[in-house]
Amino acid sequence: MQVALARAVEQIPHAGALPGGCRFELKWDGFRMVITRDQHGANLWSRRGTNLSRTFPEIASACLDQLGPGSVFDGEVVIWSAGRLDFGALQTRMGRSPRSAAAHAASHPASYAAFDLLAHNGRDVRNRPFDERRGLLEQLATTWHPPLNLSPVTDDRDVATGWFETYTAAGIEGLVIKGGDQPYPAGQRGWLKVKHRETIEVVCGAVIGTRSSPQEVIAGLTIDGELRIVGRTTLLSPSVRRSLAPWLAPPAEKHPWPTQLPRTALARFRSARSDVVNLTLVEPVVVEVSADVGWDGQSFRHLLRLVRVRPDTEVRSVTPPHPA
């Protein structure tokens, strides 16, 4: 099932920017998850279509107990640690055996924030306006209890601005904005999103070093339909190298980048002793980086700092921070 996507904008839009008026929601720092509940049970699906029911058994169990058959929900799975969203803890839940997943569910339990309803009583409601879907979702959520939660929404831009400015400390990434009259835009960028500009998503298409011990990330973005090299990161710390290495794999097909670059192609290549810099090509994977300033529509003038890997995000969904 294709999920709805959001297009990045620079500022919180005015209240009438989308059909039916804007509805502002929190942008959670977690994994996108679609929950299906039928007569056979409950299943948790990642954005890429992977069944995560065994990865998050506490969520699956709650869905089985609290959700009625014939319903489909869109939302985000998150983990809270000391009052803040903990994406690192969420990543540690991936790829574990059922026994290990159960142990981690007990020590680092996950929560689900539902923000849309796609089916109700066996009826597809994606073509209904958002406000109608939201009304049904709120009715269903009156009987829920954690780990199932209803993601908050407001039509007040001032309130949304307060959320945007205040909830950063809790790890909220920003806001998602939907139109009150909008049907569910499956597979389309029909929603808007505003993120705090400290971090952005890029594509790791190569590294300096080896796949088992990457030293720097070569960042790419799709511009005019082509994955282009747009920058590189600072030297990775040992802990960041260890977190990145498991996600680096040889290219599955022909790679669009060369295995060598001129030393002058990207400014200030560290420890380059020749006129070229060797690249280790990898299967493209999305990473989040911190970028201060200097995006000119084609490349970053300043070095990026790797924040974390985003293996749950599709490469094709990553777009430049400004129109190229």
URURUR-V573995 format. One record per backbone hydrogen bond with DSSP energy under -0.5 kcal/mol. CO is the residue of the C=O (numbers start at 1). NH is the residue of the N-H. If there is no record, write none. Layout:
co=CO nh=NH
co=CO nh=NH
This chain:
co=3 nh=187
co=5 nh=191
co=7 nh=193
co=14 nh=17
co=15 nh=22
co=18 nh=21
co=19 nh=181
co=19 nh=182
co=21 nh=180
co=23 nh=178
co=24 nh=154
co=25 nh=176
co=26 nh=28
co=27 nh=173
co=27 nh=174
co=28 nh=30
co=31 nh=77
co=32 nh=47
co=33 nh=75
co=34 nh=36
co=34 nh=45
co=35 nh=73
co=36 nh=43
co=37 nh=70
co=37 nh=71
co=38 nh=41
co=41 nh=38
co=43 nh=36
co=43 nh=45
co=44 nh=52
co=45 nh=34
co=46 nh=49
co=50 nh=46
co=50 nh=52
co=52 nh=56
co=54 nh=57
co=56 nh=59
co=56 nh=60
co=57 nh=61
co=58 nh=62
co=59 nh=63
co=60 nh=64
co=61 nh=65
co=62 nh=66
co=63 nh=67
co=70 nh=122
co=71 nh=37
co=72 nh=118
co=72 nh=119
co=73 nh=35
co=74 nh=115
co=74 nh=116
co=75 nh=33
co=76 nh=113
co=77 nh=31
co=78 nh=111
co=79 nh=86
co=81 nh=84
co=84 nh=81
co=85 nh=87
co=86 nh=90
co=87 nh=91
co=88 nh=92
co=90 nh=93
co=91 nh=94
co=93 nh=96
co=97 nh=101
co=98 nh=102
co=99 nh=103
co=100 nh=104
co=101 nh=105
co=102 nh=106
co=103 nh=107
co=104 nh=108
co=109 nh=80
co=111 nh=78
co=112 nh=114
co=112 nh=149
co=113 nh=76
co=114 nh=151
co=116 nh=74
co=118 nh=125
co=118 nh=126
co=119 nh=72
co=120 nh=123
co=123 nh=120
co=125 nh=128
co=126 nh=184
co=129 nh=133
co=130 nh=134
co=131 nh=135
co=132 nh=136
co=133 nh=137
co=134 nh=138
co=135 nh=139
co=136 nh=140
co=137 nh=141
co=138 nh=142
co=139 nh=142
co=140 nh=143
co=141 nh=144
co=145 nh=148
co=147 nh=112
co=149 nh=114
co=149 nh=151
co=152 nh=26
co=154 nh=24
co=155 nh=157
co=156 nh=160
co=157 nh=161
co=158 nh=162
co=159 nh=163
co=160 nh=164
co=161 nh=165
co=162 nh=166
co=163 nh=167
co=166 nh=169
co=167 nh=170
co=167 nh=172
co=168 nh=171
co=170 nh=85
co=173 nh=196
co=174 nh=27
co=175 nh=194
co=176 nh=25
co=177 nh=192
co=178 nh=23
co=179 nh=182
co=180 nh=131
co=182 nh=130
co=183 nh=185
co=184 nh=186
co=185 nh=5
co=185 nh=188
co=188 nh=5
co=188 nh=190
co=191 nh=7
co=192 nh=177
co=193 nh=9
co=194 nh=175
co=196 nh=199
co=198 nh=291
co=200 nh=289
co=202 nh=204
co=202 nh=287
co=203 nh=205
co=203 nh=220
co=204 nh=285
co=205 nh=282
co=206 nh=218
co=207 nh=209
co=207 nh=280
co=208 nh=215
co=208 nh=216
co=213 nh=210
co=215 nh=236
co=216 nh=208
co=217 nh=219
co=217 nh=233
co=218 nh=205
co=218 nh=206
co=219 nh=230
co=219 nh=231
co=220 nh=203
co=221 nh=223
co=221 nh=228
co=223 nh=226
co=226 nh=223
co=226 nh=228
co=228 nh=221
co=230 nh=300
co=231 nh=219
co=232 nh=304
co=237 nh=241
co=238 nh=242
co=239 nh=243
co=240 nh=244
co=241 nh=245
co=242 nh=246
co=244 nh=247
co=245 nh=248
co=247 nh=249
co=249 nh=283
co=259 nh=279
co=261 nh=277
co=262 nh=265
co=263 nh=269
co=269 nh=272
co=271 nh=273
co=275 nh=263
co=277 nh=261
co=279 nh=281
co=280 nh=207
co=285 nh=204
co=286 nh=310
co=287 nh=202
co=288 nh=307
co=288 nh=308
co=289 nh=200
co=289 nh=291
co=290 nh=305
co=294 nh=296
co=294 nh=301
co=299 nh=296
co=299 nh=301
co=304 nh=234
co=305 nh=290
co=308 nh=288
co=310 nh=313
co=314 nh=317
co=315 nh=318
co=318 nh=222
